[in-house]
Amino acid sequence: MDIKLKKSRPFAAWLCFFLGVNLAMLLIFTGLAAVIGNSENFENLKAPYVDYQDTVFFKEKTENYFNSLFGLVTDPGQDESLFGETADSRLAREGNNLKYYAADMNTGRKVQNIGELSLSDSGMPNLPEGYPYVWYYDGQKVRVFEDGQPLDIWRLDSGYQSIVPRLRGFPESPSTRIVLAVRETLQPNPYSYSSYYTEKQFLRIMGWVYAVLGVLSLAFLAYAIIKRRDKREFDKLLASWSGRLWLEIKILLSAPALAIMLFGLGGSCINRSLNWSYVPQTVLTITALSGVFLLGCWWFYLMLLDFKNNRSGFFSRNLINYVIRRYQQYGSKYSWQKSMIKRVYLLVAAEAVMALMSVFFLLIAVSGDGGAFLIALLIAAAGIYLIYRYLQRYTRTINDWGKLTDHIEQMKNGDMAARLELEPTDDMYRTAQNLNSIQEGMSTAVAEKMKSERMKIELITNVSHDLKTPLTSIISYVDLLTKEEGLPGHVNDYVKILAQKSERLKNLIQDLFDLSKASSDNISLDMEQIDLTRLLNQTLADMEEQIDASGLTFRTNIPDEPVNILGDGQKLYRVWENLITNTLKYSLPGSRVFIDIAANDKDVRATIKNTANYEMNFTAEEILQRFVRGDESRTTEGSGLGLAIARSFTQISGGQFQIMIDGDLFKVELSFQTV
């Protein structure tokens, strides 16, 4: 129920706006028509709210009856007819509301419903009681009496200004006498239809109707203003409906809409031929003309909403674009290359056809047919517009290619978060969507891999930490056993083996712990300026006993002057220690090991080379994997973590670590920035 109520609110707000505007415009139009149609007399607006006999409508009707009397006695053969009635019948149906006498003394023709005409000493015709308002024509001019006194109908404020021009031109007829008197209190005619009485009642009702309509109009508009947000929401719905129409249909409908607006405006406010002697018919006519004008106004209001909400879509939704979209749907069935080629062929074919049609109509226009010339211009304009649309589309396609290339470059540089967004109507849209899908798949794969790596590192860290405590106890008790005296010989052998294995396990756990901390960036660093040559000489000195026992010959090329870099001394010491240890384990017996340091003002490169004692059937990247050892068939002890730890410690110290394999030559190169 609440959802339905919310959906009805925008319509209710817009309906109030629609009714409020229509009622207000109806009141304004009928008022303007009453003013303009009667010599711009604004007193007409008071007609529903003053005494009927003070209104211009009463005076207009009386003048109309007076003219009818004059015509009946001076030219009875030309008895006028209005709405299917004769003048005589219109006078008769007023009943007791009119007393009249019209006679031509030369011809003897008379029209009367009172006795013979007699005049008082003041020159006013003698009439029965209750008829104070009198029109009298003495053969020369028309005079108007009220309550026995003549009225100055020529004054601007007399209320007779719409009648005066006709009275000034009233023809002289010395033999004619006309008297027309109107009852003071108008009554309905029980036997016929009294225009006076009906119009009086109509104006009274119109007064109430106008007041009620004015209040309703203000109330509707006030509600629409208060609920203007809901009204704007319904405006958008109307705009979305209008936006579905082609531009050509809007133009075709706008032309008649403009025509009926001008017709309604001219008919209701400018046309003076409306007969205000018959107010009900005239008001209905003005109301109908106002409705016609408002119908055109509402159409253009809808167009304004369409343009405001749809902007460029107001013009872009046209027949040509429809044809282009249909072609795009057709072209989507083919590959991108074929679709582009077919588009060019279709453009050439369409331009050729339109060029021929334009020339054909131009040849017809040479014979003097202006319509053919206009058609030729329209066809030429359509051809130019089609070329413009093609170039516009081609430019968009090139720009999309550029966006696609730039996006691939971003992906190459590691940016996997940004997406390539194109319009669904673009030629490269499907390609962009496919690329986004590939990007999402790669991002998902990388995320899963990183998650897996983090889980491995966390597992190794936790296991290493948990193994340290029991291993420390084992080493302590093994150490106590070695100090025991009187143990059998074979037991001492067992204890020595336990000591060796526990020490190896301790080193392995420490390696795992160090590597996991380095990989997770959760390792403390003590970055300082260190002398790389001094660090290497110290490492060689500390490992001199192992080097001598290996039988290998070390050839060093180390500068005498200091080579300063920024790094963690302990971590880099561990790097050299691991590299030298690796060399001692896997070098060919009796071969030489070369260690070189080459420095300049910007950087320093340190290398260690040896000849392997096994076939190196692996890549540099494979040997750096954790738990991988180069000689899979060897029996020497090792964790397979030495090189991985060396690379990690080098990188976190700000250096670069690289392995190169050339046949049996195994080479490791470290590079750092000098300070």
LOLO-583262 format. One record per residue (C-alpha): x, y, z. Coordinates in steps of 0.001 Angstrom, whole numbers, padded with zeros to 6 digits, always signed. Each point is the difference from the previous one (the first is absolute). Layout:
! residues N
XYZ;...
! end
This chain:
! residues 675
+000000+000000+000000;+002812+002455+000902;+001816-000715-003291;-003131+000704-002031;-000577+003198+001979;+003557+001197-000634;-000351-000700-003707;-003266+001987-000171;+001432+003114+001672;+001969+001258-003047;-003087-000369-002187;-002190+001770+002572;+002466+002911+000224;+000232+000296-003787;-003796-000264-000405;-000455+002886+002451;+002542+002018-001987;-001822-000835-003246;-003442+000918+001367;+001279+003141+001728;+001661+001335-003150;-002998-000851-002198;-002483+001678+002336;+002186+003084+000391;+000525+000304-003765;-003734-000505-000640;-000870+002846+002379;+002661+002232-001536;-001077-000723-003576;-003699+000548+000546;+000766+003217+001874;+002301+001293-002741;-002531-000952-002650;-002726+001914+001845;+002254+003053+000212;+001424-000089-003540;-003288-000980-001636;-001739+003078+001423;+002257+002955-000752;+002581-000863+002656;-002492+000786+002778;+001278-001503+003241;-003370+000660+001613;-001137-003191-001744;+001917-002027+002576;-002428+001217+002675;-003070-001202-001940;-000666-003156+002081;+000232+001991+003240;-002074+003163-000738;-003649+000691-000912;-000691-001563-003375;-001507+003210-001438;+003304+001802+000692;+001981-002400-002154;+001100+000533-003570;-001568-003352-000891;-003470+001341+000929;+000608+003161-002022;+001317-001985-002977;-003105-002203+000011;-002306+003018+000283;+001772+001671-002927;-000396-003191-001987;-003759-000076+000680;-000237+003709-000868;+001688-000602-003347;-002384-002866-000660;-002990+002315+000517;+001480+002548-002381;+000515-002658-002647;-003510-001399+000409;-001712+003329-000845;+002467+001446-002514;+000900-003123-001978;-002257-002940+000941;+001209-002026-002998;+003422-000262+001532;-001156-001493+003317;+003240-001236+001539;+000370-003531+001304;+002343-001063+002798;+000333-003583+001209;-003066-000897-002113;-002210+002690+001546;-001519+003151-001485;+000258+003386+001706;-003737+000042+000602;+000074-003336+001825;+002953+001066+002145;-001888+003110+001117;-003158-001949+000691;+001620-002613+002198;+001162+002629+002497;-003642+000243+001127;-000648+002734+002588;+003720+000790+000299;-000283+002204-003124;-002461+002676-001031;+000549+001305-003468;-001537+002148-002708;+001453+000500-003480;-001826+001754-002857;+000682+001576-003380;-002547+002795-000500;+000549+000076-003776;-000640-003720-000617;-002218-000640+003002;+002032-003032+001067;-000062-000656+003743;+001481-002506+002434;-001278+000380+003550;-001165-001684+003182;-001279+003255+001590;-002510+002630-001079;+000611+003117-002087;+003081+002063+000775;-000416+003104+002153;+002679+002279+001423;+000216+001811+003314;+000851+003697+000360;+003694-000984+000408;-000083-001814-003317;+000167-003500+001534;-002510-002572-001287;-002822-000835+002375;+000311-003661+001135;-001599-002208+002625;+001390-000063+003554;+003051-002202+000577;+001823+000806-003256;+002525+002707+000957;+002618-000864-002630;-000983+001299-003462;+001592+000393-003422;-001722+002563-002251;+000604+000920-003643;-001760+003132-001264;+001079-000337-003631;+003274+001858+000462;+001935-001444+002939;-000170-002646+002678;-000469+000999+003622;+000117-002140+003116;-002059+000759+003128;+000243-001470+003472;-002489+000856+002744;-001381+002761-002206;+003372+001690-000490;+002019-000003-003271;+003439-001659+000184;+003152+001454-001541;+000995-003132-001900;+002886+001780-001715;+002082+000254+003192;+002990-002359+000235;-001146-001255+003407;-003624-000496-001038;+000495-003700-000781;-001283+000471-003561;+003366+000291-001701;-000342-003277-001884;-003389+001236-001302;+000764+003667-000702;+001730-000584-003371;-003092-001768-001276;-002359+002636+001397;+002012+002782-001612;-000593-001649-003348;-003694-000705+000643;-001869+001065-003193;-002423+002956+000111;-003620-000865-000812;-002341+002961+000788;-003126-002102-000415;+001138-002697+002420;-000689-000119+003721;+001362-002781+002255;-000463-000556+003729;+001563-002913+001890;-000476-000341+003774;+001393-002671+002315;-001713-001124+003159;+001713+001009+003222;-000334-003461+001507;+000656-002633-002642;-002245-003040+000107;+000035-003367-001745;-002436-000414-002860;-002203-003006+000827;-000842-000448-003675;+003398+000472-001628;+003699+000587+000511;+001011+003446+001310;+003549+000848-000960;+000134+002838+002517;-001020-002151+002933;+002098-002986-001093;+003113+002149-000483;-000491+001649+003383;-000220-003387+001679;+002947-001253-002042;+002215+002912+001077;-000956-000541+003642;+000907-003696-000271;+003193+000915-001857;+000960+002269+002879;-000169-002909+002429;+001645-002345-002484;+002897+002429-000590;+000475+000490+003743;+000016-003751+000654;+002297-000652-002963;+002368+002729+001185;+000199-001529+003479;+000453-003500-001439;+002706+001249-002360;+001949+001582+002873;-000472-003117+002147;+001186-002334-002776;+003018+002181-000793;+000885+000337+003695;-000070-003784+000415;+002104-000432-003148;+002569+002480+001361;+000137-001765+003358;+000390-003374-001724;+002295+001324-002719;+002463-002862+000499;-002732-002550-000685;-001150+002089-002942;+003537+000055-001443;+000123-003791+000348;-003105-000333-002161;+001495+002555-002405;+002882-002406-000463;-002431-002820-000761;-001669+002160-002649;+003424+000924-001407;+000986-003661-000186;-003190-000752-001919;+000519+002949-002347;+003649-000955-000444;-001073-003176-001780;-001459+002013-002880;+002150+000774-003008;+000997+003598-000593;-001874-000029-003299;-003254-000961+001750;+000512+002785+002560;+000477+002538-002792;-003050-001249-001913;-002166+000222+003136;+001437+003370+001043;-001123+001692-003233;-003747-000664+000545;+000458+000682+003728;+001338+003462-000847;-002845+000526-002469;-002727-000836+002521;+001725+002218+002582;-000157+002962-002389;-003596-000863-000925;-001068-000202+003641;+001887+003160+000959;-001341+001988-002922;-003545-001273+000342;-000268+000603+003745;+001900+003253+000463;+000211+001814-003358;-003122-000861-002025;-002530+002798+000513;-002706-001686-002078;-001297-001929+003018;-003536+001106+000793;-000008+001053+003636;-003736+000473-000132;-000205-003745+000624;+002271-000503+003005;-000539-003755+000691;+000832-001005-003571;+002954+002388-000084;+001436-001242+003314;-000261-003590-001182;+001737+000965-003237;+002826+001757+001879;+000350-002982+002334;+000326-002364-002966;+002566+002268-001688;+001941+000265+003263;+000037-003790+000267;+001393-000199-003536;+002742+002489+000909;+000854-001885+003199;+000195-003263-001918;+002778+001467-002140;+001683+001497+003091;+000081-003361+001757;+001586-001617-003028;+002838+002527+000037;+000278-000408+003776;+000529-003715-000628;+002677+000852-002590;+001687+002300+002527;+000065-002816+002581;+001373-002341-002645;+002830+002396-000880;+000764+000819+003642;+000256-003623+001141;+001363-001692-003131;+002293+002784-001273;+001894-001379-002981;-002357-002980-000138;-002773+002421-001040;+001691+000423-003391;+001913-003277-000285;-003129-002175+000049;-000939+000364-003635;-000638-002106-003071;+003622+000038-001163;+001299-001101+003403;-002676-002688+000110;+001229-001352-003325;+003590+000158+001302;-000917-001900+003167;-001808-002624-002011;+003075-000365-002167;+002166-000337+003121;-002229-002797+001225;+000360-001614-003387;+003782+000555+000014;+000358-001519+003476;-000611-003401-001578;+003327+000291-001819;+003557+000353+001181;+001308+003477+000762;+002063+000144-003187;-002885-001030-002273;-002348+002408+001751;+002359+002939-000615;+000417-000927-003681;-003766-000426-000499;-000556+003405+001591;+002252+001667-002567;-001712-001819-002881;-003428+000967+001312;+001022+003653+000358;+001264+000129-003572;-003174-001677-001293;-002290+002327+001986;+001889+003105-001121;-000178-001136-003637;-003764-000568+000214;-000635+003357+001679;+002246+001800-002513;-002008-001482-002892;-003303+000912+001669;+001199+003547+000665;+001058+000446-003632;-003339-001426-001161;-002019+002503+002032;+002314+002844-001061;-000770-000804-003629;-003703+000155+000826;+000562+003311+001827;+001518+001509-003161;-003477-000062-001525;-001177+002357+002749;-001164-002436+002691;+001052+001595+003287;-001101-003034+002019;+002402-002250-001911;+002850+002402+000756;-000840-000123+003706;-000047-003824-000079;+003398+000005-001743;+001414+002250+002731;-001411-002255+002722;+001532-003110-001623;+003371+001759-000332;-000177+001105+003631;-000771-003581+001058;+003025-001233-001978;+002282+002571+001657;-001400-000905+003408;+000616-003691-000690;+003663+000726-000838;+000277+002095+003155;-001409-002838+002098;+002399-002467-001584;+003005+002254+000703;-001254+000550+003533;-000298-003751+000490;+003419-000574-001542;+001536+002581+002366;-001612-001703+002992;+001341-003362-001153;+003540+001419-000291;-000297+001560+003458;-001220-003326+001386;+003004-001695-001600;+002217+002497+001815;-001768-000693+003296;+000398-003737-000596;+003734+000384-000688;+000503+002185+003071;-001899-002470+002155;+002159-002885-001189;+003056+002116+000873;-001411+000554+003505;-000550-003725+000403;+003570-000636-001100;+001181+002422+002706;-001931-001932+002637;-003197+002078+000306;-002699-002630+000282;-002588+002131+001803;-001070+002456-002722;-002686-001095-002463;-000457+001090-003595;-003499+001454-000234;-001513+000561-003454;-003537+000674-001163;-001981-003117-000996;-000464+001514-003457;+003757+000376-000612;+001685-002274-002518;+002660-001024+002531;-002493-000708+002786;+000172-003804-000237;+003799+000105-000207;+000126+002245+003075;-002323-002360+001882;+002157-002990-000937;+003114+001841+001140;-001696+000899+003286;-000920-003661+000471;+003613-001040-000633;+001149+002672+002437;-002442-001192+002642;+001141-003589-000515;+003650+000995+000346;-000757+002091+003086;-001890-002906+001528;+002828-002403-000784;+002615+002368+001452;-002134+000552+003083;-000435-003742+000484;+003726-000542-000467;+000848+002733+002490;-002506-001451+002419;+001576-003419-000419;+003492+001462+000514;-001131+001810+003124;-001505-003203+001350;+003251-001865-000702;+002071+002695+001667;-002307+000115+003015;+000100-003785+000254;+003798-000084-000220;+000324+002818+002528;-002363-001628+002462;+001548-003459-000396;+003520+001399+000309;-000939+001876+003114;-001725-003006+001530;+002968-002278-000764;+002547+002286+001624;-001012-000714+003596;+000116-003842-000115;+003125+000118-002208;+001757+002201+002550;-000815-002585+002678;+001286-002840-002203;+003272+001820-000669;+000421+000728+003712;-000526-003624+000997;+002281-001248-002786;+002663+002383+001273;-000444-001442+003487;+000352-003515-001361;+003304+000863-001693;+001337+001044+003384;-000984-003247+001681;+002910-002339+000838;+000024-003722-000163;-002403-000354-002872;+000544-002952-002325;+001735+000799-003285;-002969-000663-002210;-002128+002284+002188;+002550+002796-000435;-000291-000527-003751;-003757+000344+000228;+000328+003160+002021;+002367+001529-002573;-002450-000808-002798;-002823+001563+002021;+002092+003110+000550;+000728+000323-003749;-003593-000545-001047;-001428+002323+002606;+002480+002713-001028;-001007-000464-003629;-003669+000165+000967;+000687+003172+001964;+001637+001631-003047;-002859-001117-002254;-002621+001431+002349;+001933+003253+000253;+000225+000201-003799;-003724-000600-000321;-000716+002640+002609;+002272+002595-001630;-001360-000681-003473;-003634+000251+001091;+000666+003298+001774;+001789+001407-003063;-002780-001130-002361;-002726+001517+002181;+001828+003348+000369;-000202-000578+003736;+003694+000228+000748;+001931+002660+001848;+002813+001723-001883;+002995+001899+001250;+000854+002079-003048;+003384+001686+000212;+002960+000904-002140;+002307-003009-000325;+003182-000782-001917;-000819-002872-002366;+003683-000958-000478;+000606-000179+003719;-003190-002074+000471;+001107-002482-002675;+003553-000281+001401;-001416-000630+003460;-002305-002752-001317;+002892-001675-001824;+002141+000187+003136;-002757-001524+002167;-000431-002866-002488;+003730-000525-000639;+000059-003388+001732;-002871-001320-002168;+001579+001442-003160;+003343-001694+000731;-001738-003315+000678;-001888+000159-003306;+003099-000188-002213;-001336+002828-002179;+002099+002956-001126;-001558+003417+000616;+001027+002832-002342;-001168+003409+001305;+000084+003366-001715;-000982+002348+002816;+000904+003741-000015;+002308+001241+002751;-002011+003199+000523;-003377-000123+001760;-003189-000502-002050;-002804+001436+002079;-003626-001018-000396;-003166+000375+002062;-001239-003300+001423;-000444-002322+002955;+003444-001401+000893;-001269-003150+001708;-002323-000876-002858;+002707+000548-002645;+002486-002026+002043;-002552-002821-000108;-000270+000473-003800;+003755-000457-000541;+000060-002850+002442;-002747-001857-001878;+001584+000658-003408;+003446-001222+001114;-001553-003009+001728;-001901-000848-003174;+003234+000268-001981;+001853-002289+002414;-002740-002629-000275;-000564-000090-003757;+003328+000985-001656;+002018-002457-002028;+002833-001369+002248;+003308+001746-000624;-001623+002762-002060;+000311+003733+000538;-002577+002424+001446;+000083+003632-001164;-001255+002918+002132;+000091+003500-001509;-001147+003453+001118;-000218+002786-002618;-001077+003463+001126;-000545+003453-001540;-001546+003254+001178;-003552-001297-000323;-000100-003686+000798;+002007-003082+000910;-000223-003528-001403;+001237-003039+001911;+000171-003426-001673;+000883-003512+001091;+000609-002709-002646;+000708-003701+000269;-000057-003143-002123;-002727-002429+001039;+000767-003607+000878;-003274-001212-001577;-002064+000659-003086;-002067+003156+000479;-003193-000956-001823;-002068+002772+001558;-000648+003708-000549;+001067+002909+002174;-003582+000522+001131;-000458-003656+000962;+003102-000081+002197;-001309+002980+001946;-003161-001834+000972;-000181-000994+003652;+001068-003507+000961;+001567-000521-003462;+003532-001323-000254;+001911-000079-003234;+001379-003534+000226;-003071-002104+000737;+002098-003210+000206;+002572+001398+002419;+000288-001220+003554;+001395+003137+001570;-002133+001552+002621;-001846+003255-000652;-003389+001590+000376;-000337+001415-003508;-000626+003430+001533;+003459+001568-000221;-000389+001789-003328;-003595+001015+000750;+001093+001557+003294;+002963+001709-001710;-002273+001569-002624;-002599+001120+002572;+002627+001585+002291;+001666+001713-002967;-003278+001501-001194;-001158+001241+003403;+003435+001645+000395;-000630+001992-003176;+002049-002112-002432;-000659-002200-003008;+000690-003732-000196;+000527-001840-003278;+001059-003537-000935;+001540-000895-003374;+000687-003554-001248;+002285-000677-002932;+000689-003705-000450;+001758-001115+003185;+000710+003596+001027;-002154+001198+002893;+000101+003760+000606;-001700+002216+002578;+000025+003792-000382;-000896+002527+002702;-000434+003728-000764;-000440+002962+002362;-000108+003773-000176;+003152+001595+001407;-000122+002770+002571;
! end
